Amino acid sequence: MAIQRQLTNERMSQIVTHNGTVYLAGQVGDDLNAGIEQQTRETLASIEKLLDQAGTDKRNLLSVTIYLKDIDAHFAGMNAVWDQWLPAGVAPARATVEAKLCEPEILVELSVVAALP
């Protein structure tokens, strides 16, 4: 199977599909002045939209890496939104780390890998 790239620019593709697996570039929220809960909601909405465009959905998540600007300050708020968003019984493998993100206003970034149904 050939590698398929969508929403590509000179540096990256937002979606890459290969051998039944979908890889999304790191996603962040739109309102960088918002708090952790709103940024998390917006980020998850972006992920849902991209997964849909790739032909899959959040029930097929395989792995998620979560980058938080301040893990002590933002872990609980991010998890509160995550727990409401993710359907029961489909939890992916997950890692959460504290990271210096590309813009100081970004509180959370998520990178996901999903299977095609």
C-alpha positions in Angstrom: 0.0 0.0 0.0 1.3 3.4 -0.9 1.8 6.2 1.6 -1.0 8.7 1.4 -0.5 12.3 2.6 -3.2 14.9 3.2 -3.2 18.6 4.1 0.5 18.7 3.2 2.8 21.7 3.1 6.6 22.0 2.7 7.3 20.9 6.3 4.6 18.4 7.2 1.4 16.6 6.5 -1.6 16.8 8.9 -2.6 13.2 8.0 -0.4 10.3 6.8 -2.0 6.9 6.1 -0.1 3.7 5.5 -0.9 0.0 5.8 -4.2 0.7 7.6 -2.8 3.1 10.1 -3.5 6.8 10.3 -0.9 9.2 11.8 -1.9 12.8 12.7 0.5 15.7 13.2 0.4 17.3 16.6 -2.8 19.2 17.1 -3.4 22.3 19.2 -6.5 24.4 20.0 -7.5 27.5 18.1 -8.0 30.0 21.0 -4.5 30.2 22.6 -5.8 32.7 25.2 -8.2 30.0 26.5 -7.5 27.8 29.6 -6.5 24.2 29.5 -10.1 22.8 29.3 -11.0 24.9 26.3 -7.7 24.3 24.5 -8.1 20.5 25.1 -11.7 20.6 23.8 -10.6 22.5 20.7 -7.7 20.1 20.1 -9.9 17.0 20.4 -12.4 18.6 18.0 -9.6 19.1 15.5 -8.5 15.5 16.0 -12.0 14.2 15.4 -12.3 16.3 12.2 -8.9 14.9 10.8 -9.7 11.4 11.8 -13.0 11.7 9.9 -11.3 13.0 6.9 -8.9 10.1 7.0 -11.8 7.6 7.2 -11.7 6.6 10.9 -12.7 7.9 14.3 -11.7 8.1 18.0 -13.0 4.6 18.6 -10.0 3.4 16.5 -7.3 5.3 18.4 -4.2 3.2 18.9 -1.8 5.6 20.6 -1.9 9.2 21.9 1.0 11.3 23.1 -0.1 14.4 25.1 2.3 17.3 25.6 1.5 19.7 28.4 3.1 23.0 29.0 2.9 22.5 32.8 1.9 18.9 33.8 1.3 19.9 37.5 -1.1 22.8 36.5 -2.8 21.2 33.5 -3.0 17.4 33.9 -6.3 17.3 35.9 -8.0 19.8 33.6 -6.9 18.1 30.5 -8.0 14.7 31.9 -11.4 16.0 32.8 -12.1 16.9 29.2 -10.4 13.8 27.9 -12.5 11.5 30.1 -15.7 13.1 28.8 -14.6 12.9 25.1 -13.3 9.3 25.0 -16.0 6.5 24.7 -15.8 3.8 27.4 -13.9 0.7 26.5 -11.7 2.2 23.7 -8.8 3.8 25.7 -5.6 3.9 23.5 -2.1 3.5 24.7 -1.2 6.9 26.0 1.8 8.9 27.2 1.6 12.3 28.8 4.7 14.5 29.1 5.6 18.0 30.0 7.2 19.9 27.1 8.2 23.3 26.0 5.8 23.9 23.1 6.3 26.0 20.0 4.3 29.0 21.2 4.2 30.1 24.9 0.4 30.3 24.9 -0.1 26.7 23.8 -1.0 24.6 26.9 -1.6 21.2 25.3 -0.7 19.4 22.1 -1.8 15.9 21.1 -0.4 13.6 18.5 -2.4 10.5 17.6 -2.2 7.2 15.7 -5.4 5.4 14.7 -6.4 2.3 12.8 -8.6 2.4 9.7 -11.8 0.4 10.3 
